[in-house]
C-alpha cells in the first residue's frame, strides 16, 4: 500500500466540468454567442428562438445520446429552425466561437487548487474521468490552461480515450485497469 490511505481509499477520481471548474456561466455565454451567430445566419429567426432550440431541444437530446460534437449540435439546430444550410466552414466557425466563448468564462472553483494540493500532500493518487468536449484534445488543453493537468496521475477523457462516454462503465473500467496495473489493489473514491 502507498501513503494517503484513509479508510481504504488511496485514489481519488474526479470529473471536471461542474466538479472542479464552474462552467455554468461559460455554458450559457457560449450558447448565447452561438445563438446570436445562428440567428444572423438564418435571417429572421430571433436569437431567443434559437436559444430555446439549443437549450430545450438539441443540447439535451445530444447529451442524452452521449454526443458531444458541437458540429452535429449546430447542424441540428439550423435544421430544426428550417434555416439556411450551413457549410462545413461555417459550422467549424460556430464550434470555434462556442469553445472560445466557453473558455473565456469558465473558472476553477475557489476550493479546487487547495483541495488538490492537500490531497497530494496527504499522499493520495489523483485521477480524472471526464467526458470529451467533442473536439479531440480540447479537454486536455482546457485542463492544462486551467492549471490542473499536472495534479493528476491518470486522465481518461471518455469519448477520446474510450469508445463510450460516461455514464457508460467503459471509461471507469479503463481507469480501474490502469490503476490495478500500477498499485496492485484498488481502493477508489469517485467525486463528480
N, C-alpha and C positions, 0 to 999 in steps of 0.2 A: 504494500500500500504506500501511497505517497502522502505528503503533508496536506493539510487542509480538510481532511475527512471529518465531517461533523455529522453525527447521526447517520453514518453510512454514505453520505453524499460527498463525492470528490470532484464531480464535474457539474458545472452549471451551464446549461444550454439556453441561449436566448433567441428570441425573434428580434427583428429590428424595428420596422415601422410600427409606431404606436406602442412600442415597448421601451426602446432606448431613445428613439427620436420622435418628437412631436411633429406629425405630418398633417394634422387636421387643417390648419390654416393653409399649408402648402398645397394640399389636395384641392381645396376649394378655390384657391387663387389660380391654380393651373387649369381647373375646369372652366373658370370664368374667362381666362385669357383665350383658351381654345374655342369656347362658345362664341366669343366675340369675333374670332377669325372665321369660324364656320358661318356665322350669321352674315358677315360681309361677303363671303364667297357664294352663298346661296341666294343673295339678292332679295331681300324682303322678309326672310324669316327672322323674327326678333331674337335677340340674344337670350332672353328669358325662356323662350320656347326651346331653343337649342339646349340651354342648360337643363331644362326639365327632361329632355330626351336623354341627355348624357347621364344625369343623376338617377333619374327614376327608372329608366329602362335599360339602356345599353350597358352602363357600367355595372349595375347589379347582376344582370344576366351573364355578362362576360366573366365577372369574378366568380359567380356560382359555378361556371363551367371550368374554372381554373385557367382561363385565357387572359393573359396579361399584356398581349401585344397590342399597343395602342393603335397601330395601323388598322387592325381589324375593328377596334372600337370606333375609330373616327369614320371609317368607311361605312359602318353600320349606322352611325348617327346620320350621316348625309343621306344614306339610302332611305332611312325611316322618315326623313324630312321631305323626301321627294325632290331634293335639290339637284344641283348640277353634279355631274360626275367629276370626281377629283382624280387627277393623275397621280402616279407614284411620287413625283417630286413634291406636289402639294401635300400629300399625306405625310411624307417624310418630314416636311417642314412643320406640319402640325405636331408631330411627335417630338421634334427638337424643341419647339416652342413650349410644349407641355412640360418636358423634363427640365428645361432651363427655368421655367416659371416655378416649378415644384422645388428645385434646388435652391432658388433664391429665398424661399420662405421656410424650409424645413430647418428645425433646430433640435439639437440634443436636449432632452430633459435635463434640468439643472443637476439632478442627482446621478446622472449616467456615469460621468467620469469618476466621481468619488467612489461610487459603488464598485465599478470595475477595478479601480486601483486597490480598494480594500479587499475584494475577493482574491485578487492576485497576491497581495501581501500575505493573506492567510493561507496561501498555497493551493487554492482551488484552480483547477483547469477550466478554461472558459471556451465554450463553443457557440456556434450560431447555426441555426437552421432557419432560413428566411426564404420567402418566395421571390422569384425573379421579378424584375420590373418590365420584362418583355423585350428588353434590349440586352443581348449578351454582353456581359462585362460591366453594365451600368451599376448594378447593386454594389459590386466590389469597389467601383470608382467612388460611389457615394460613401461607403464605409471608410475609404482612405481619406476622402475630402473632409469627413466629419471627425477624423482623428481617432477612430476606434478600431480600425483594422488590426493593428499590431497587438491589441489586447487578447486576441483570440488564437487559440491553438489549432482550431478547426473551424472552417466556414463552409457550409453546404448551402449553395444557392439553388433551391428547388426549382426545376424548370431549366436551369443552365447546367447544373451538375448531375441532375437526375431527369428521367423522362417525365415524372409526375411532380405536381406541386402539392403543397400542403392543402388540405389535411390528409392526403394520401400518406400511408405509412412509409413509402419508399425513402423519402429524404431522411426520416428519423432512423430507419433501419441502416441506411448508409452511414450516418453519423455513429450509430452504435457499433457497426462493424469496424469503423476506423478506430474508435476508442478501445474496443476489445483487443485489437491488434497492438495498441500502444501500451495499455496498462494491465492487460490480462483479465481483470474483473471490471465490472461496470456498475457504478453507483451514480446515478444522474438525477439532477433536478432540472426540470424544463420550466422556463419562465416566458410567458407571452404566447 
